[in-house]
Amino acid sequence: MANNSCNKSFCSNYMLLKPEECSVLDLAKILFSHKSLGEKEFVDCPNEEMIKEPLSRRWVIFLSILVQKILLAIAKPLAGFGNGIEYWLNLQNVNGGFFRLLFKSLICKAVSPDKESAAYLSFIGNLDKRVELDFSKNVGGRRRYDEAISMMAAKAAYENKAYVETTVKDHWKMDLVGSFDFWNEYQQKATTQAFVLQDKNVDPELIVVAFRGTEFFNSDDWISDFNLSWYDIPGMGKVHAGFVQALGLQKSLGWPKNIVQTDDNINHPPPAYYFLRKLLKQLLEKNEKARFVVTGHSLGGALAILFPAILAFHEEFWLLKRLGGVYTFGQPRVGDENFIEYMKEQLTKHEVPYYRVVYSNDMVPRMPYDNSTFMFKHFGTCIYYNSLYREKILVEEPDKNDSFLLLFIPKMLNAAWELIRSCILPCVHGRKYQEGGLLLFMRVVGLLLPGMPAHCPQDYVNSTRLGSSDHSTEDVAKYQKIGIVPA
C-alpha cells in the first residue's frame, strides 16, 4: 500500500491515483498483474482488499492514469499552442477580421491585442462573443431569470478580470464584488477561478457566484476532470477527488470547518471554498433579504454543486437557508448513490432548488458513466433542451451514458442539423444568433465527434433565451415554414 502524507482522516475510505509515480511498465501491470492495486505505489488506499478490482474497473483506472500522464507530459506545449490560437483569434478580432488584418498588415497598421484588456477573449469566449443580457424572449418567472443570468455569468467566468469587470459593470449594470484566483493545494497552483456579482435590479437582491469551467488548453483542468480518484466521506458518500481538491480540500488538514493562515499558505491565494464562504457571510449580513445562487459550466458546474455539499458537511445552515438555487450547465457527475441521497436530503431540508441544465447530446453531463464500474450518479431537476431548444423537465437526460457507437448515426444526423441550424437561427431570431467561423468549425468537427460542440456555451445561452415552452411551438412552426425539420 502506498504511503501518502495527505490528511485523509475526514473520510472512511478512499482511492487516490498518482500518475506521476506510475511508469509505463506499471501501466501495463494494471491490466495484467494479479496483484492488488493497493500494493502499487501509484494507488493510495487504506485497505488492499478494497482495490482487488475486476478487469472492467482496472480498465477505468488504466485509462484515467494514462490520460493524466499524457496531460502532464504535454502541459507546457498544450498551453503554448492554446496561447498561440487565442492570440491569433484576438489578433483578428482587434483588426476587424481576417481580411482587414491582412490589409492592415500590408500597410503596416495592424494592431496587436492586449492580453490584459477587456477585449481579449479566451478560446471559449471566441466561440460565443455575446455580452449583453437578453430577456426579450424569456418568460417564465424567477427561475427563468436566474437560469439566464447564471448561464451568462458561467460563460463570463472563462474570461480575464478586465473582461468580467467591464461586462458586469458596464453591460449588465450590476456590482462586481470581485474576480478571484484560488489555490489548489494538490496541484500547487492557483487553478480555480470564480467571480461574484450583486444584482440589485431585482427584489430581493441577488448575489451570483460563478465558477470557471474547464479551459480548453489547460492541462490542470483536464487532469481534475479525468482524475477518477474518490473520497468516501462518512454520512455523505463517495465524491470525485479531483473536483473537491479544486474546491479547496486541504492536503494536510482535510476538510476542517475553518483554516488558519500559516507561513505555508500566506504567500499564495486562498482556497475557493473557505474564501467564498466568508465573503458570502459578509455580503448577506448587510442585507437580510438578499439571497445567492451558485453557477458554473462544465467543471464549474461540478464545483457549484459541491459548494453547498461542503456547506452542509460543515453545518453552515444559515448560509444554506439563504441559497436561492444552484444552476449548472453541462455538469459532469460528482458522486455516488450515497452522495446523491445525502444531497437530496440537505437540499430538501433547506429548500434549495437545484437545476441541472443539459443541452441535447452534450457528452460531458453523461460522464463519468452511471454504471457498476464508475459508480457516479446525477441528481436534481434535469432541464433538458433538444436541438430545437424545446425544454423538458426530466429526472435524467436521455441516453444517460452516451451510447456513442450505438447511436452514432442519429447523433451525426443531429449534428448535421445543428450545422444547418447555424445558418437559419439569424434569419429566425436576428443577427445576435449568428455564429462565427470558429463555432462553425466546431460544428463540422461535431459531424465526426457528436456531442463535443454541444458542450460549448453557445447552445446553453440559446437554450436559456429561446427554450421557454411558451415559444417552442411557435419556433417549430417557423422552422417548418423554411422547410427543414430536424430528426
Disulfide bonds with the S-S distance in Angstrom:
none
